[in-house]
Amino acid sequence: MDRPARYPATFMKLYNEHNPAPNPRRVRIFLAEKGISIPLVHVPMRQGAHKNPEFIVKNSLGQVPVLELDDGSTLSESIAICRYLEELHPEPALFGEDAWQRAQVEMWSRRIEFALMSRIGAVWVNTHKYTAHLGTQYKDFGEASRLRALKAMHWLNDEIGDREFLAGERYSMADIVALTTIDFATFIGIDMPPELTHLNAWHARVSARPSAAA
Amino acid sequence: MDRPARYPATFMKLYNEHNPAPNPRRVRIFLAEKGISIPLVHVPMRQGAHKNPEFIVKNSLGQVPVLELDDGSTLSESIAICRYLEELHPEPALFGEDAWQRAQVEMWSRRIEFALMSRIGAVWVNTHKYTAHLGTQYKDFGEASRLRALKAMHWLNDEIGDREFLAGERYSMADIVALTTIDFATFIGIDMPPELTHLNAWHARVSARPSAAA
């Protein structure tokens, strides 16, 4: 698995699904913020392409996104892909500018994933009509998860307060994780409550960046 | 939130819970592997100390571990704490030695958390007698999660194969995440199936390290 620390980005490609899938979108927004272009290969998930044998050899979990290098090496997990690209293209720093800031970005990315995205994912998998064909849906658990997701949005609203961005004064990976999470929640019918003024203002701020169209 | 990139470790303390809580143990194993000593402050979770107001100001999610600096700044999320300490004490590198290895460690840590730990956590919260007082348990979802956790152990066994460690030839944070996850699974009654020989051999290898006693 040894490989030079810097690797030409022009030889990579990114297996990707379009909106609203939140994980591939994280990488696209990250690329847009960095000004990096990587060829995208569309993996049509609704047709089950991520579970086909030719994709499973790239990621045995059958998930997108996957970054592939020209020697066939692959890397999955959106945050791992972005962290790798951050090392190849350090500016602008999206994982933080010093040890403490990097720790804050990591903390906030994880808080969003575990306190909010995990609940929204549980609603998606257990209550949504689009996922009903994938297996047993535990509806009562899914509905409880909806309430927990809303509770987490209230918590997040209080935490953001008057801060410009999630992990401090600079836009970071944590904002990307949160934006893709909130927008996916909207897609599946969990709207941000309008009374959460800090969260709504933050969302408007990060959505106004050109990268949000990615 | 600005702070020098390097900060004296002697001024930190770590809010901690004893075994078998997996997240605080991650940090203790990490410290043992690094040879770092940080004063531990016990937060007795069974008595609800992590939900008391004086703890909530340190982490509004009411979770351990939390790292506190001498100015009162706090950092939560086990992986964020370890990543911060890795920057202060780079050797031995537990998050990988170059960009590609660091990406592999991140990918594997996340795979364990999302494919395995999330299911084990769902069993714990939804089926275990120790968590019954915490809220509604969704037993059928919990039992389905048990089967998914076992399926993930089978997947992990195949992935490890004859590799020495999870992310390659060197012990890393990914091994720490997996060890604490597997041991927590055992604690709640989800044993590693004995026929998973690669997983069992890996577990024996990482458990033989002195750090595993942390």
Chai-1 contact restraints between the chains, C-beta under 6 A:
chainA,res_idxA,chainB,res_idxB,connection_type,confidence,min_distance_angstrom,max_distance_angstrom,comment,restraint_id
A,M1,B,G168,contact,1.0,0.0,6.0,A-B,restraint_1
A,R3,B,W100,contact,1.0,0.0,6.0,A-B,restraint_2
A,A5,B,D98,contact,1.0,0.0,6.0,A-B,restraint_3
A,A5,B,A99,contact,1.0,0.0,6.0,A-B,restraint_4
A,L75,B,A103,contact,1.0,0.0,6.0,A-B,restraint_5
A,S76,B,M107,contact,1.0,0.0,6.0,A-B,restraint_6
A,E77,B,M107,contact,1.0,0.0,6.0,A-B,restraint_7
A,E77,B,R110,contact,1.0,0.0,6.0,A-B,restraint_8
A,A80,B,A103,contact,1.0,0.0,6.0,A-B,restraint_9
A,A80,B,E106,contact,1.0,0.0,6.0,A-B,restraint_10
A,A80,B,M107,contact,1.0,0.0,6.0,A-B,restraint_11
A,R83,B,E106,contact,1.0,0.0,6.0,A-B,restraint_12
A,Y84,B,A99,contact,1.0,0.0,6.0,A-B,restraint_13
A,Y84,B,A103,contact,1.0,0.0,6.0,A-B,restraint_14
A,E87,B,A99,contact,1.0,0.0,6.0,A-B,restraint_15
A,D98,B,A5,contact,1.0,0.0,6.0,A-B,restraint_16
A,A99,B,A5,contact,1.0,0.0,6.0,A-B,restraint_17
A,A99,B,Y84,contact,1.0,0.0,6.0,A-B,restraint_18
A,A99,B,E87,contact,1.0,0.0,6.0,A-B,restraint_19
A,W100,B,R3,contact,1.0,0.0,6.0,A-B,restraint_20
A,A103,B,L75,contact,1.0,0.0,6.0,A-B,restraint_21
A,A103,B,A80,contact,1.0,0.0,6.0,A-B,restraint_22
A,A103,B,Y84,contact,1.0,0.0,6.0,A-B,restraint_23
A,E106,B,A80,contact,1.0,0.0,6.0,A-B,restraint_24
A,E106,B,R83,contact,1.0,0.0,6.0,A-B,restraint_25
A,M107,B,S76,contact,1.0,0.0,6.0,A-B,restraint_26
A,M107,B,E77,contact,1.0,0.0,6.0,A-B,restraint_27
A,M107,B,A80,contact,1.0,0.0,6.0,A-B,restraint_28
A,R110,B,E77,contact,1.0,0.0,6.0,A-B,restraint_29
A,Y138,B,F141,contact,1.0,0.0,6.0,A-B,restraint_30
A,F141,B,Y138,contact,1.0,0.0,6.0,A-B,restraint_31
A,F141,B,F141,contact,1.0,0.0,6.0,A-B,restraint_32
A,G168,B,M1,contact,1.0,0.0,6.0,A-B,restraint_33
